[in-house]
Amino acid sequence: MKNMGFEFKQAIESSDRAQLVTHLNKLIRLTQQAQQASFPADKAGQFQQGLTEVLAELENAQQAAAEGNLQQAQQHLRQVDTLRKHYHKLRKVSFWQLLFG
């Protein structure tokens, strides 16, 4: 996940189309790898849905970057960040859940 964060930061800060495409390709590959990970059974569906949504936005960003529309690609990356924040909130376990299961 650290690699995903690094590549995302590099992509969002890219002002060059070639750099952006390179970082997007890496992000797509890392997201596909994350989809293969095992998740807790009670949240696996939510996490898979989130990764699918992220992957779709990354592919849209990749297409926009390939067409030379960096502004549109950046907009898709901002949507990825919104999805990341949403699904990371679902991942957190409450203190009470740790105590009482």
Buried (B, 14 or more C-beta within 10 A) or exposed (E): EEEBEBBBEBBBEBEEBEBBBBBBBBBBBBBEEBBEEEBEEEBEEBBBEBBEBBBBBBBBBBBBBEEEBBEBBBBBBEBBEEBBEEBEEEEEEEEEEEEEE
